[in-house]
Amino acid sequence: MICNTCIRSVVARVGILSKTRSQLINIRNLNAGLHLSYTLKPEFSMNLNMMVDSGSTAKRGPVVDVLPEKDDDGGYVSGGWKSEDGKLSCGYSSFRGKRATMEDCYDIKNTKIEGQTVCMFGIFDGHGGSRAAEYLKKHLFDNLMKHPKFMENTKLAISETYKQTDVDFLDSEKDTYRDDGSTASTAVLVGNHLYVANVGDSRTVISKAGKAIPLSEDHKPNRSDERKRIESAGGVVMWAGTWRVGGVLAMSRAFGNRMLKQFVVAEPEIQDQKIDEELELLVLASDGLWDVVPNEECIMSRMRFQLLDQKKNLRQPQEN
């Protein structure tokens, strides 16, 4: 369990101009017990459903799945969720950029396993269609919780689950003519231990003492180690407006992408650390944010909003 630590999630108000879509989940640490809180705007409150997993076992409590209704036009959606005991909440913000359809998804789950609080947050940035991102939203965290070593060796479980879920998705699409793909950037909180995994160019950034610290490194084809891996497997990296695998894909790791699977793997890079009072903020977002907003600017913008919120609360009359 997390002790003497408060995590609070807020919805960022960041203006973004991008050809891609953006997904954003923020988690803020306020050092005061396990508590995440947010303000859910009235216009979005009707779009929030809370569902409980009926497949719970004796070791695993109910899984709270925070899923807004599907927004087919990709219009701006924001909101969040708060646990019944008030100790846990999260916030999200999502909108489509210049693409014709929304191809991105996010997932947020909360449960207890073997007496420990488990929270999962994920950003899935689809390309070539939305089917890969939708598959990850539906299956990735469920598969992870079913892994026999999830609590014993979480890093191993995450790595194996990512790769097996990719295999399962490709198998589910074998009779189609589609070649959808997706990134995945996830943060899994088990008790007071945080595991951040990444495939693709979505990103997770934390703030400590006001300093932005990335917990994932974008998988780009021109990254020296990624280029070496791709070329060693017989692939090529070439310039086509940006660096691309085979002149096609602008990222070097992804789920799906059957035609490039030999080179574009779904093996995650994973970082882990204990949560303490130094953690101020954690942000997961797709490249729709990071392509136009530097890590430091995103963190500082969120901190400024937090200060404004605090000043606003101080000005409000106190109840007797």
Buried (B, 14 or more C-beta within 10 A) or exposed (E): EBEEBBBBBBBBEBEBEBEBBBBBBBBBBBBEEBBBBBEBEEEBEEBBEEEEBEEBEEEBBBBBBBBBEEBEEBEEBBBBBBBEEEBBBBBBBBBBBEBEEBBBBBBBBBBBBBEBBBBBBBBBBBBBBBBBBBBBBEBBBBBBBEBEEBBEEBBEBBBBBBBBBBEBBBEEBEEEEEBBBBBBBBBBBBBBBBBBBBBBBBBBBBBBEEEBBBBBBBBBBEBEEBBEBBEEEEBEBEEEEEBBBBEBBBBBBBBBBBBBBEBBBBBBBBBBBEBEEEBBBBBBBBBBBBBBBEBEEBBBBBBEBBEEEEEEEEEEEEEE
